[in-house]
Amino acid sequence: MSDMKKLSLLFLMALLCLFNTAFQKSSLKFTVPPGWIEEERTSSMRVAQYRLTRVEGDTENGSVVLYYFGQGQGGSTAANIERWVGQMKQAGGGSSKAVAKEESFDVNGLKITTVDVAGTYVAETTPGSGTFENKPGYRLLAAVVETPNGPYFLKLVGPEKTVARWNESFLSFLKSFEIK
């Protein structure tokens, strides 16, 4: 092989390595807490889906879903918090926003904003279906995780006592998030 061909081949290989590195995307990594039961994802927008076993006296399990819609997709943090709070109604018609607890913190360089609100869960059963849940005594914990690749959205919903049982593991799950 001539020196010119060797040099051209070497240059081409170097370019391929550069392009490969430039286009490699880091992804969100996390540690799943003990006791969380992985479920089959029901949508390609779901990164992960888990069932949290109900506590004695509750009739349903808790559900955790981690969503990713792509960079610049899924709406702002404020819009998602507002939507999630709107999925809970208060007895007597009170404001869910008034009782919702919102918090922001950083984990491994990622900004995380959480919301915690209890009440009657009234979210749409399937987006666009026009039918709604009506589950009193529920609690919703949700978070927006801001990453360089765009936001991830995490939602835990279930009966209040069951969600309380899994609250600490939800927080440890959030604190395990990192981009690698």
N, CA and C of each residue as an Amber inpcrd file, in Angstrom:
protein
   540
   0.8600000  -1.1680000   0.0000000   0.0000000   0.0000000   0.0000000
   0.9110000   1.2370000   0.0000000   0.5770000   2.1950000  -0.8150000
   1.4110000   3.3970000  -0.9240000   1.2740000   4.2590000   0.3270000
   2.2520000   5.1070000   0.5430000   2.2250000   6.0080000   1.7070000
   1.0100000   6.9330000   1.6570000   0.6450000   7.3650000   0.4620000
  -0.5100000   8.2680000   0.3050000  -1.8060000   7.5590000   0.7030000
  -1.9470000   6.2880000   0.3020000  -3.1420000   5.5260000   0.6610000
  -3.1790000   5.2750000   2.1690000  -2.0300000   4.9630000   2.7580000
  -1.9520000   4.7450000   4.2060000  -2.3440000   6.0030000   4.9610000
  -1.8190000   7.1330000   4.4980000  -2.1260000   8.4120000   5.1300000
  -3.6110000   8.7470000   4.9990000  -4.1750000   8.4960000   3.8220000
  -5.6070000   8.7420000   3.5910000  -6.4570000   7.8540000   4.4840000
  -6.0720000   6.5790000   4.5870000  -6.7980000   5.6380000   5.4330000
  -6.7210000   6.0470000   6.9050000  -5.5400000   6.4350000   7.3400000
  -5.3560000   6.8850000   8.7170000  -6.2030000   8.1260000   9.0000000
  -6.2210000   9.0610000   8.0620000  -7.0180000  10.2850000   8.2010000
  -8.5130000   9.9490000   8.2870000  -8.9760000   9.0320000   7.4350000
 -10.3790000   8.6180000   7.4300000 -10.7640000   7.9620000   8.7560000
  -9.8810000   7.1230000   9.2780000 -10.1510000   6.4690000  10.5670000
 -10.2220000   7.4930000  11.6930000  -9.3360000   8.4830000  11.6740000
  -9.3520000   9.5310000  12.6950000 -10.6460000  10.3190000  12.6240000
 -11.1040000  10.6250000  11.4180000 -12.3710000  11.3480000  11.2460000
 -13.5480000  10.5380000  11.7910000 -13.5750000   9.2510000  11.4950000
 -14.6510000   8.3910000  11.9950000 -14.6780000   8.3710000  13.5260000
 -13.5200000   8.2950000  14.1370000 -13.4440000   8.3150000  15.6010000
 -13.9810000   9.6330000  16.1610000 -13.5990000  10.7310000  15.5170000
 -14.0930000  12.0430000  15.9570000 -15.6060000  12.1360000  15.8390000
 -16.1440000  11.7130000  14.6950000 -17.5950000  11.7720000  14.5050000
 -18.3130000  10.8780000  15.5030000 -17.7760000   9.6960000  15.7400000
 -18.3790000   8.7720000  16.6870000 -18.4340000   9.4030000  18.0770000
 -17.3440000  10.0250000  18.5080000 -17.3070000  10.6670000  19.8160000
 -18.2720000  11.8450000  19.8650000 -18.3210000  12.6330000  18.8050000
 -19.1810000  13.8170000  18.7710000 -20.6560000  13.4500000  18.8240000
 -21.0120000  12.3120000  18.2350000 -22.4270000  11.9580000  18.1570000
 -22.8700000  10.9960000  19.2490000 -21.9370000  10.5360000  20.0690000
 -22.3180000   9.6820000  21.1830000 -23.0510000  10.5240000  22.2080000
 -24.2020000  10.0790000  22.6290000 -24.9560000  10.8060000  23.6430000
 -24.8480000  10.0720000  24.9580000 -24.6650000  10.8500000  25.9890000
 -24.7240000  10.2690000  27.3230000 -26.1910000  10.0400000  27.6380000
 -26.4520000   9.1120000  28.5220000 -27.8400000   8.8620000  28.8880000
 -27.9950000   8.8650000  30.4020000 -29.2360000   8.9580000  30.8260000
 -29.5440000   8.9720000  32.2510000 -29.3460000   7.5710000  32.8200000
 -28.5700000   7.4880000  33.8690000 -28.3340000   6.2300000  34.5870000
 -28.9310000   6.3720000  35.9770000 -29.3890000   5.2620000  36.5290000
 -30.0090000   5.3030000  37.8540000 -29.9760000   3.9200000  38.4850000
 -30.2080000   3.8960000  39.7870000 -30.2650000   2.6540000  40.5470000
 -31.7030000   2.4310000  40.9980000 -32.2570000   1.3000000  40.6180000
 -33.6360000   0.9690000  40.9850000 -33.6600000   0.4940000  42.4360000
 -34.5010000   1.1130000  43.2640000 -34.5620000   0.7210000  44.6820000
 -35.0770000  -0.7120000  44.8790000 -34.6360000  -1.3370000  45.9650000
 -35.1250000  -2.6840000  46.2830000 -36.6430000  -2.6720000  46.4490000
 -37.2890000  -3.7220000  45.9780000 -38.7330000  -3.8570000  46.1230000
 -39.5330000  -3.3060000  44.9580000 -38.9040000  -2.4930000  44.1210000
 -39.6130000  -1.9820000  42.9430000 -39.6680000  -3.1070000  41.9150000
 -40.8430000  -3.3720000  41.3820000 -41.0370000  -4.4660000  40.4370000
 -41.1320000  -3.8820000  39.0270000 -40.1410000  -4.2530000  38.2060000
 -40.1170000  -3.7210000  36.8400000 -41.2760000  -4.3000000  36.0370000
 -41.9270000  -3.4330000  35.2740000 -43.0150000  -3.8470000  34.3970000
 -42.6220000  -3.5830000  32.9480000 -43.2990000  -4.2560000  32.0570000
 -43.0640000  -4.0030000  30.6400000 -43.5350000  -2.5900000  30.3070000
 -42.6940000  -1.8530000  29.6050000 -43.0490000  -0.4920000  29.2060000
 -44.1850000  -0.5470000  28.1950000 -45.1820000   0.3000000  28.3830000
 -46.3480000   0.2910000  27.5040000 -46.2640000   1.3500000  26.4160000
 -45.1090000   2.0460000  26.3290000 -44.9220000   3.0800000  25.3110000
 -43.4230000   3.2870000  25.1120000 -43.0390000   3.6710000  23.9080000
 -41.6210000   3.9330000  23.6320000 -41.1310000   5.1840000  24.3470000
 -42.0350000   6.0410000  24.8040000 -41.6490000   7.2430000  25.5390000
 -41.3760000   6.9530000  27.0140000 -41.6710000   5.7430000  27.4270000
 -41.4110000   5.3350000  28.8070000 -40.0280000   4.7030000  28.8790000
 -39.1540000   5.3170000  29.6570000 -37.8090000   4.7910000  29.8490000
 -37.8640000   3.5850000  30.7740000 -38.7190000   3.6790000  31.7900000
 -38.8530000   2.6090000  32.7750000 -40.2380000   2.6980000  33.4060000
 -40.6980000   1.5520000  33.9010000 -42.0130000   1.4810000  34.5220000
 -41.9570000   0.4430000  35.6400000 -42.4840000   0.8060000  36.8170000
 -42.4050000  -0.0700000  37.9900000 -43.7370000  -0.1300000  38.7290000
 -43.9470000  -1.2570000  39.3870000 -45.0930000  -1.4270000  40.2810000
 -44.5550000  -1.4430000  41.7060000 -45.2330000  -0.7270000  42.5910000
 -44.8660000  -0.6970000  44.0070000 -45.9850000  -1.3900000  44.7800000
 -45.6350000  -2.4570000  45.4390000 -46.6210000  -3.2810000  46.1280000
 -47.3970000  -2.4760000  47.1680000 -48.7030000  -2.6450000  47.1480000
 -49.5790000  -1.9060000  48.0600000 -49.3630000  -2.3490000  49.5050000
 -49.6670000  -1.4320000  50.4140000 -49.6060000  -1.7690000  51.8340000
 -50.9420000  -2.3820000  52.2450000 -50.9240000  -3.0560000  53.3730000
 -52.1470000  -3.6790000  53.8720000 -53.2400000  -2.6290000  54.0410000
 -54.4230000  -2.9450000  53.5610000 -55.5600000  -2.0320000  53.6570000
 -55.8070000  -1.2540000  52.3770000 -54.7800000  -1.0850000  51.5410000
 -54.9790000  -0.4170000  50.2530000 -55.4310000  -1.4420000  49.2190000
 -56.2040000  -0.9790000  48.2400000 -56.7510000  -1.8930000  47.2400000
 -55.9390000  -1.9260000  45.9450000 -55.0110000  -0.9770000  45.7870000
 -54.2250000  -0.9330000  44.5560000 -52.7490000  -0.7120000  44.8610000
 -51.9120000  -1.1220000  43.9220000 -50.4700000  -0.8760000  44.0000000
 -50.1650000   0.5470000  43.5620000 -48.9620000   1.0000000  43.8600000
 -48.4760000   2.2600000  43.3280000 -47.8430000   2.0170000  41.9650000
 -47.7290000   3.0760000  41.1810000 -47.1480000   2.9850000  39.8470000
 -46.1080000   4.0870000  39.6730000 -44.9300000   3.7200000  39.1500000
 -43.8700000   4.6900000  38.8570000 -43.5420000   4.5840000  37.3700000
 -43.5220000   5.7350000  36.7080000 -43.1430000   5.7640000  35.2960000
 -42.1310000   6.8780000  35.0850000 -41.0620000   6.5580000  34.3520000
 -40.0440000   7.5280000  33.9650000 -40.1740000   7.7450000  32.4560000
 -40.4420000   9.0050000  32.0640000 -40.6630000   9.3520000  30.6620000
 -39.4990000  10.1770000  30.1100000 -39.2590000  10.0180000  28.8100000
 -38.3350000  10.8860000  28.0850000 -38.9010000  11.0590000  26.6800000
 -39.1400000  12.3080000  26.2930000 -39.7530000  12.6010000  24.9970000
 -38.7500000  13.1140000  23.9740000 -37.5360000  13.4310000  24.4190000
 -36.5200000  13.9680000  23.5310000 -36.1210000  15.3740000  23.9440000
 -35.0030000  15.8190000  23.4170000 -34.4910000  17.1510000  23.7620000
 -35.4950000  18.2220000  23.3390000 -35.7880000  19.1290000  24.2770000
 -36.7100000  20.2230000  23.9930000 -38.1650000  19.8030000  23.9410000
 -38.4800000  18.5750000  24.3280000 -39.8560000  18.0510000  24.2560000
 -40.4230000  17.8450000  25.6630000 -41.7290000  17.7520000  25.7470000
 -42.3880000  17.4170000  27.0030000 -42.8430000  18.6060000  27.8290000
 -42.5160000  19.8190000  27.4020000 -42.9800000  21.0050000  28.1180000
 -42.0330000  21.4410000  29.2180000 -42.2980000  22.6330000  29.7180000
 -41.4510000  23.2180000  30.7570000 -41.6900000  22.5550000  32.1100000
 -40.7740000  22.7930000  33.0110000 -40.9280000  22.2760000  34.3740000
 -42.2150000  22.8160000  34.9880000 -42.4310000  24.1310000  34.8840000
 -43.6190000  24.7560000  35.4800000 -44.9040000  24.1810000  34.8870000
 -44.9380000  23.9780000  33.5710000 -46.1460000  23.4430000  32.9300000
 -46.4450000  22.0260000  33.4040000 -45.4100000  21.2190000  33.5870000
 -45.6230000  19.8520000  34.0580000 -46.0770000  19.8190000  35.5070000
 -45.4600000  20.6430000  36.3420000 -45.8890000  20.7170000  37.7520000
 -47.3610000  21.1200000  37.8120000 -47.7230000  22.1320000  37.0450000
 -49.1130000  22.6040000  37.0220000 -50.0650000  21.4910000  36.5470000
 -49.6750000  20.7610000  35.5130000 -50.5170000  19.6680000  34.9920000
 -50.6860000  18.5720000  36.0380000 -49.5640000  18.1890000  36.6910000
 -49.6570000  17.1380000  37.7010000 -50.5300000  17.5670000  38.8790000
 -50.3430000  18.7880000  39.3390000 -51.1680000  19.2880000  40.4540000
 -52.6390000  19.2810000  40.0420000 -52.9190000  19.5990000  38.7820000
 -54.2870000  19.5920000  38.2650000 -54.8980000  18.2050000  38.1700000
 -54.0790000  17.1620000  38.2930000 -54.5930000  15.7920000  38.2680000
 -55.1180000  15.3450000  39.6330000 -54.9930000  16.2380000  40.6270000
 -55.4860000  15.9460000  41.9720000 -56.5370000  16.9900000  42.3480000
 -57.6720000  16.5290000  42.8580000 -58.7330000  17.4270000  43.3300000
 -58.8260000  17.3080000  44.8510000 -59.2240000  18.4180000  45.4830000
 -59.3370000  18.4500000  46.9410000 -60.7940000  18.3550000  47.3660000
 -61.0090000  17.7270000  48.5120000 -62.3560000  17.6330000  49.0750000
 -62.8960000  19.0400000  49.2930000 -64.1380000  19.2410000  48.9850000
 -64.7600000  20.5540000  49.1870000 -64.3550000  21.5780000  48.1360000
 -63.6350000  21.1380000  47.1040000 -63.2790000  22.0560000  46.0190000
 -62.0950000  22.9580000  46.3000000 -61.3380000  22.6790000  47.3570000
 -60.1630000  23.4900000  47.6690000 -59.1080000  23.3980000  46.5750000
 -58.1160000  24.2480000  46.6650000 -57.0610000  24.3260000  45.6670000
 -55.9620000  23.2900000  45.9180000 -55.6960000  22.4530000  44.9170000
 -54.5800000  21.4980000  45.0320000 -53.2560000  22.2340000  45.0240000
 -53.1950000  23.3500000  44.3010000 -51.9600000  24.1270000  44.2450000
 -51.5850000  24.6420000  45.6410000 -52.6050000  24.9830000  46.4370000
 -52.3620000  25.5160000  47.7820000 -51.7710000  24.4670000  48.7240000
 -52.0500000  23.1840000  48.4750000 -51.5480000  22.1320000  49.3630000
 -50.3530000  21.3740000  48.7760000 -50.0590000  21.5860000  47.5120000
 -48.9300000  20.9080000  46.8690000 -47.6100000  21.4200000  47.4320000
 -46.6790000  20.5010000  47.6190000 -45.3420000  20.8670000  48.0930000
 -44.3750000  20.7220000  46.9310000 -43.7250000  21.8390000  46.5760000
 -42.7580000  21.8360000  45.4820000 -41.3680000  22.0840000  46.0560000
 -40.3830000  21.3730000  45.5080000 -39.0060000  21.5070000  45.9880000
 -38.0540000  21.3440000  44.8050000 -36.9340000  22.0640000  44.8420000
 -35.8930000  21.9130000  43.8200000 -34.5630000  21.6430000  44.4910000
 -33.7610000  20.7820000  43.8750000 -32.4300000  20.4790000  44.3910000
 -31.5810000  19.9510000  43.2360000 -30.2760000  19.8800000  43.4660000
 -29.3420000  19.3780000  42.4600000 -28.8090000  18.0200000  42.8850000
 -28.6870000  17.1250000  41.9040000 -28.1140000  15.8050000  42.1220000
 -27.1520000  15.5270000  40.9750000 -25.8990000  15.3130000  41.3010000
 -24.8950000  14.9910000  40.2880000 -24.9200000  15.9680000  39.1120000
 -25.1200000  17.2560000  39.4220000 -25.1300000  18.2850000  38.3930000
 -26.4430000  18.4190000  37.6360000 -27.4750000  17.6860000  38.0460000
 -28.7850000  17.7430000  37.3990000 -29.7600000  18.4910000  38.2960000
 -30.5150000  19.4210000  37.7230000 -31.5370000  20.1210000  38.5040000
 -32.7990000  19.2690000  38.5160000 -33.3120000  19.0390000  39.7230000
 -34.5170000  18.2360000  39.8940000 -35.5540000  19.0800000  40.6250000
 -36.7700000  19.1150000  40.0860000 -37.8860000  19.8060000  40.7190000
 -38.9650000  18.7720000  40.9930000 -39.4130000  18.7040000  42.2560000
 -40.4170000  17.7130000  42.6480000 -41.7020000  18.3950000  43.0920000
 -42.7810000  17.6290000  43.0290000 -44.0580000  18.0680000  43.5820000
 -44.6770000  16.8760000  44.3010000 -45.3570000  17.1620000  45.4010000
 -46.0000000  16.1500000  46.2340000 -47.3860000  16.6800000  46.5700000
 -48.4290000  15.9590000  46.1550000 -49.7990000  16.4270000  46.4150000
 -50.7180000  15.2210000  46.5810000 -51.6100000  15.3060000  47.5620000
 -52.5860000  14.2420000  47.8300000 -53.9850000  14.7670000  47.5380000
 -54.9280000  13.8460000  47.3890000 -56.3220000  14.2090000  47.1270000
 -56.9940000  13.1080000  46.3260000 -57.9380000  13.4910000  45.4910000
 -58.6160000  12.5560000  44.5970000 -57.9220000  12.6200000  43.2420000
 -57.4270000  11.4850000  42.7930000 -56.7120000  11.4110000  41.5230000
 -57.7310000  11.4180000  40.3850000 -57.6370000  12.4300000  39.5160000
 -58.6250000  12.6030000  38.4470000 -57.9730000  12.7420000  37.0600000
 -56.7980000  12.1720000  36.8870000 -56.1000000  12.2610000  35.5970000
 -56.8860000  11.5030000  34.5240000 -56.6540000  11.9010000  33.2870000
 -57.2560000  11.1910000  32.1640000 -56.6840000   9.7760000  32.1360000
 -57.5330000   8.7760000  31.9240000 -57.0800000   7.3820000  31.9600000
 -56.0580000   7.0900000  30.8730000 -56.2730000   7.6310000  29.6880000
 -55.3440000   7.5570000  28.5600000 -55.3990000   8.9120000  27.8780000
 -54.2380000   9.5090000  27.5830000 -54.2740000  10.8330000  26.9430000
 -55.1960000  10.8640000  25.7200000 -56.1050000  11.8350000  25.7290000
 -57.0320000  12.0090000  24.6230000 -58.2890000  11.1580000  24.6990000
 -58.4200000  10.3220000  25.7470000 -59.5710000   9.4080000  25.8240000
 -60.8580000  10.0930000  26.2540000 -60.7280000  11.1820000  27.0130000
 -61.9310000  11.8480000  27.5170000 -62.5440000  11.1570000  28.7260000
 -61.9300000  10.0640000  29.1940000 -62.3930000   9.4110000  30.4210000
 -61.3480000   9.6440000  31.5040000 -61.8340000   9.8210000  32.7370000
 -60.9580000  10.2460000  33.8230000 -61.0480000   9.3080000  35.0190000
 -59.9390000   9.2140000  35.7300000 -59.8910000   8.4780000  36.9930000
 -60.7470000   9.2260000  38.0140000 -61.1520000   8.5310000  39.0630000
 -61.8100000   9.1560000  40.2060000 -61.4330000   8.3210000  41.4290000
 -60.2230000   8.5910000  41.9430000 -59.6670000   7.7640000  43.0110000
 -59.3450000   8.6260000  44.2260000 -60.2840000   8.6920000  45.1850000
 -60.0140000   9.4550000  46.4070000 -58.9380000   8.7780000  47.2540000
 -58.2820000   9.5800000  48.1000000 -57.2750000   9.0320000  49.0040000
 -55.9800000   8.6710000  48.3060000 -55.6630000   9.3660000  47.2260000
 -54.4400000   9.1040000  46.4640000 -53.3950000  10.1750000  46.7220000
 -52.1790000   9.8530000  46.3340000 -51.0670000  10.8020000  46.4530000
 -50.2100000  10.7000000  45.1960000 -49.7160000  11.8330000  44.7540000
 -48.8890000  11.9050000  43.5590000 -47.5510000  12.5450000  43.9150000
 -46.4670000  11.8540000  43.5970000 -45.1100000  12.4070000  43.6980000
 -44.5830000  12.4510000  42.2680000 -44.0560000  13.5830000  41.8600000
 -43.5540000  13.6860000  40.4940000 -42.3160000  14.5710000  40.4770000
 -41.5400000  14.4340000  39.4040000 -40.3000000  15.2060000  39.2910000
 -39.9630000  15.4690000  37.8310000 -39.3440000  16.6220000  37.6120000
 -38.7320000  16.9360000  36.3250000 -37.2260000  16.9310000  36.5700000
 -36.5120000  16.1530000  35.7670000 -35.0620000  16.0480000  35.8820000
 -34.4660000  16.7030000  34.6400000 -33.8000000  17.8350000  34.8310000
 -33.2340000  18.5680000  33.7070000 -31.8320000  18.0400000  33.4100000
 -31.6420000  17.5410000  32.1670000 -30.3540000  16.9950000  31.7470000
 -29.8790000  17.7130000  30.4800000 -28.6200000  17.5690000  30.1260000
 -28.1220000  18.1680000  28.8740000 -28.8300000  17.6190000  27.6320000
 -29.4360000  16.4330000  27.7530000 -30.1420000  15.8020000  26.6380000
 -31.6300000  16.1190000  26.6190000 -32.0680000  16.9830000  27.5190000
 -33.4860000  17.2970000  27.6380000 -34.0510000  16.7440000  28.9310000
 -35.2720000  17.1430000  29.2650000 -35.8540000  16.7300000  30.5480000
 -36.3890000  15.2950000  30.5500000 -36.2790000  14.6890000  31.7270000
 -36.9310000  13.4140000  32.0160000 -38.0390000  13.7270000  33.0080000
 -39.1080000  12.9580000  32.9590000 -40.2740000  13.1930000  33.8060000
 -40.5800000  11.9080000  34.5750000 -40.7040000  12.0320000  35.8920000
 -40.9270000  10.8820000  36.7570000 -42.2240000  11.0960000  37.5260000
 -43.0670000  10.0650000  37.5460000 -44.3520000  10.1880000  38.2430000
 -44.6520000   8.9060000  39.0120000 -44.9310000   9.0780000  40.3070000
 -45.3980000   7.9970000  41.1790000 -46.8010000   8.3690000  41.6270000
 -47.7380000   7.4570000  41.4520000 -49.1040000   7.6990000  41.9050000
 -49.6580000   6.4120000  42.5050000 -50.4800000   6.5780000  43.5440000
 -51.0940000   5.4230000  44.1840000 -51.8370000   5.8490000  45.4360000
 -52.4210000   4.8890000  46.1440000 -53.0920000   5.1980000  47.4060000
 -52.1040000   5.8640000  48.3700000 -52.6130000   6.8070000  49.1750000
 -51.7420000   7.6050000  50.0660000 -50.8170000   6.7630000  50.9380000
 -51.3480000   5.7160000  51.5790000 -50.5190000   4.9150000  52.4810000
 -49.4420000   4.1550000  51.7170000 -49.7770000   3.6710000  50.5480000
 -48.7920000   2.9590000  49.7300000 -47.6900000   3.9080000  49.2720000
 -48.0740000   5.1030000  48.8290000 -47.0720000   6.0810000  48.3930000
 -46.1900000   6.4890000  49.5760000 -46.7940000   6.6670000  50.7460000
 -46.0000000   7.0100000  51.9380000 -44.9800000   5.9110000  52.2270000
 -45.3790000   4.6500000  52.0520000 -44.4700000   3.5090000  52.2780000
 -43.2500000   3.5870000  51.3580000 -43.4360000   4.0690000  50.1150000
 -42.3750000   4.0850000  49.1150000 -41.7260000   5.4490000  48.9350000
 -42.1140000   6.4330000  49.7300000 -41.6140000   7.8010000  49.5810000
 -40.0850000   7.8870000  49.6320000 -39.4640000   7.2580000  50.6300000
 -38.0020000   7.3400000  50.7730000 -37.2780000   6.6820000  49.5960000
 -37.8250000   5.5800000  49.0900000 -37.1750000   4.9320000  47.9480000
 -37.3370000   5.7730000  46.6810000 -38.4330000   6.5110000  46.5800000
 -38.6160000   7.4400000  45.4530000 -37.5160000   8.4980000  45.4840000
 -37.2630000   9.0450000  46.6670000 -36.2050000  10.0560000  46.8040000
 -34.8250000   9.4610000  46.5380000 -34.5640000   8.2380000  46.9860000
 -33.2630000   7.6210000  46.7210000 -33.1090000   7.3350000  45.2280000
 -34.1930000   6.9980000  44.5600000 -34.1660000   6.7960000  43.1080000
 -33.7480000   8.0870000  42.4220000 -34.3660000   9.2040000  42.8030000
 -34.0020000  10.5140000  42.2350000 -32.5370000  10.8430000  42.4950000
 -32.0910000  10.5640000  43.7070000 -30.7040000  10.9150000  44.0740000
 -29.6720000  10.0150000  43.3910000 -30.1240000   8.9530000  42.7620000
 -29.1870000   8.0810000  42.0410000 -28.9790000   8.5430000  40.5880000
 -29.7730000   9.4910000  40.1240000 -29.7060000   9.9110000  38.7220000
 -28.3780000  10.5680000  38.3940000 -27.8130000  10.1890000  37.2540000
 -26.6010000  10.8250000  36.7440000 -26.5230000  10.5890000  35.2360000
 -25.8420000  11.4860000  34.5580000 -25.6170000  11.3550000  33.1270000
 -24.2500000  10.7190000  32.9110000 -24.2410000   9.6270000  32.1630000
 -22.9810000   8.9350000  31.8490000 -22.9620000   8.6110000  30.3770000
